[in-house]
Amino acid sequence: MRTNSRPVQDFVWSVLHTLARIVPHQPRMTVLMYHAITEADGFFAVSPNDFDAQMKYVRAHAEPVTLAQAFEHAQGNRVKRDSVAVTFDDGYLDFSTHALEVLKREGIPATVFVLGDAPDRKELGNDLVLMNADQVRSLSKEPLVAIESHALSHRKLKHLTPAELMHELTESRRLIEERTGTKPVYIAYPKGSYNGPVIEAVKKAGYEGACSVIERGVRPGDEVFALPRVQVDRSTTLALFAAKLSLAADWYYALWLFAKRLRGK
């Protein structure tokens, strides 16, 4: 439920989080979606200080897990306590310069979805520095880090021809494997762009799962080729971050869907 009023959003989140604290629930799985960790301008840029505080909160209040464990949860292998998997899209250099030290200090694994080739900067929407092939190769040796695919050039996959789509999917896997020695098994859809034909192409290309931008927790039985992730961005205060790790995220998403349907009438 996105509105033009930040105070309204914050109030709704606050109310939902208050309720979430008192409502019994099964252990939850949340997959977080980050982009850049930098002081640079940009809606998707989280400051290093905020990221540090968020990872301390994860370590104190949840079980940090790998993305593979989030997929296993969706397939019915339930977690025993609230768990969080951390992911990063695009493969910005600031992951290595700002985020990695925090993750290593807190012992939190992370998945970085990198592009196989130079991006379409218009689609990417910024001029932040991305890791080059050598930097990706070096990062892949970090025990806490998994390198996966974000397609080839950050184009919206559902707008491509079948041939272009398959090229984006397979060439990305090939180039990432060439750099890291490991073939990616997961993909994050650039800009959350996918549909039924894209999912079928992803399966055909050999991927075992895919991440979407559906902003709620992961539930047993969820589609593993559209795994939900909760967005963390410049507007995410620590209070909002805590709410996003709770049942409040699921309720907020349900309210947003309801409001969207009303607007469509």
N, C-alpha and C positions, 0 to 999 in steps of 0.2 A: 504493500500500500504506500506508494510514493506520492507525496503531496508537495506543494510549493512552499510549505511552511515547515522549516526545521523545528521550531518549538512544538508544533503539533506532532511531528514524528517522534521527537524525544519524549513527549508526554505519553504517547501510545506505547512506546517501548518500555517506559518506566512502569506503567500500569501492568503491562503484560509480564514484565520481569518480576514484579512484586507477587503476582499470582503464581508464576512459575516456581517461586521459592517454596510455596506451601502445597503445591499439588504433587502427590506422589507420582513417580515415573520410573520406567525401566531405564537402566543405564543407556545413555545417549552416545551416538557417534556424530561428531561434527567435522566436516572437512573445510578448512579455511582457504580462501583464495586471496593471495596477495599478488601485487605486481612489482612496483618499485619501492625500495626502502631508501629514501633520500629526502633532503630538505628542499629539493627542487620543486617548482610549482607543478601542479597537476592533481586532478581529482583522485587518481589511483596511486599517488605517491604518499606513502606512510613515512613519517619522520622516524629516524633511528631511535630517538628517545621513546616515542610511542610504541614502536615495535619491541623494544627492550621490555617495557612495562607489560605489554601483552603476553610476551613469552614467559615472563615471570608469573603472570596470572595463570597461564596454561599449566605450568609446572606445579603450581600450588593447588590448583583446583581440578585437575583432570589428569588422565593418563595419556601422555604423548605417544602416538602410534604411527606406523607407516601407512602410506596410502593403500598398500596391498591389504592391510588389516581392515581398512574402511570398505574395500570391495568385498572382503570376506564377510563383514557384518551385513552388507546388503544381501549376500547370498545365504544368510541364516546363521552364521557363526557369531552369535551375540557376544558383545563385550561384557565384562563383569563390573565395570565402573565407567562413569562418563569419560569418553575418550576423544582426542582431537588429533587429526592429521593436518599437517601444514603443507600447502602447495603454493608455488609461485609461477605465474605465467610470463612468457616472453623471453626470459633469460637475460635480465639486465645485469650489467657488471656490478652494480651496487649490491647484488646478492652476496658476492664474494667479499666486497669491501666493507659492508655494513651488517648484513644479516647473519652471515656464517659464524662469526665470532660469538654472537648471542646464542645461536642454536647449539653450538658446541659447548658453551658454558652451561647451558640448561639441559643438555643431553636430549635435545628434541630433533627427531629425524624430519627431513623435508624432501619434497619432490619438486624438481624444477622442470617445467615444461618449456623446452627450447625450440626455436625455429630451425628448420634444416638449412635454410638459405637466408639471404638478405631479405628483409621484410618489405612489403609495400608500406612505406611510411605514412601514406595517406590513411590506410586501414589501421595502422598501429596507433596513429594519433599523437605521436610525440617524437622528440629527437634525442631521447636518452640513449646512452651508450649501451649496446648489447655486448655480451661476451662473444669473443671470436672463437674459432675452432680450437685453438690451443688452450684457451681459458676454459672452455667446456671440457676438453680432454683432462685438464688438471683437476677440475671440480669433480669429475666422475670418480676420482680416486678417493674422495672424502667418504669415510665409512657411513656417515649419517645422511648422505645425499644420494638420491636417485634421480637420474636424468631420463626424462620421458619426452614425448613429441607434442609439439604445438602446431603441427602441420609444417608446410614448407615456407610460406611467405606471409602468413597472417591474413589471407583473403577469406571472406565469408564463404564457408564451404557449400552452403545450400544454394548459392548463386552460381556455382560453377557447372560446366558441362560434365558429363560422366567421365570423359577422358581427363579433363583438368583436375577433377576431384581425385581420381585414382593416382594421378601424378603427385598431387600435394601430399597424399597419404603415404605412398610407397617410397617416394624419393626422400621424404623426411626421415623415414625409418632407416633407409640405407645410409644416408649421410651421418646421422647420429651414431649409428653402429660403427661406422668408419672411424669416428672420432673417439668413441668411448669403449669400443670392443663389446658392447652389449646392445642387442636389438631392443628398442622400446616396445613395451607391452601395453602401455596406456597412452591415450591422447587426450588433450584438453581442446575442446572446440574453440577456435579463435572467435572472440566476441560472442561466444555461446551460440554460434550459427550452426544449426543442424536440423534435420528432419528425418523421416523414415528412410529415404534413399541414401542419405549420408550415413546413417547407422549401418545400413546393409553394406555400403562400401567400406566402412571402417572394419567391419567383421571380415570382409573379403580380403582386405589388406593385411590381416593377421593380428590385429590388435585384440586384446582380451577384455578391454573395458575403456570407458571414456568418461570424462568429467564435463559437466554442464555448468551453468550459472544459476540453477534453481536454488533459491536462497532459503534453505531449511536444513535440518539435520538429516542424516542418512538413516533409513528405516529398513529392517529386514524385508526383503521382497522388492526393493527398489530396482529399477532397470539399471544394469551395470554399464550400459552404453549411454547413460544420461545421469551419472551420479551427481546428487546435489552438492553444491558448495556454497558456503556463506562468505560473502564479499567483505573484505576489510579495506577501507580506503581512508582518505584524508579526514573525512567527517566522523570517523569512528572513535569516539571518546572511550576511555577505559570502562565507564559505566555501560555504554552501549555494547562494547566488546563482551562484557560479562553477560549481558542479556542475550547476545547472539549465540552464546554457548549453551543457552537454556531452552526450555520449551517455548519461551517467548518467540524464538525465531520461527518455529513451526506455525504458531498462531498468527504472527505478523504476516507471514507468507500467505496463509489462508485468507486473512483480511484483504491483502493486496489482490489476490485472485478474485475475491468477491467484488471488490470495488472495480476491478477491470471489467468484469462481466456486466456490472451495472452501467458503466460508461459505454459499453458496446451496444446497449439496447437503444 
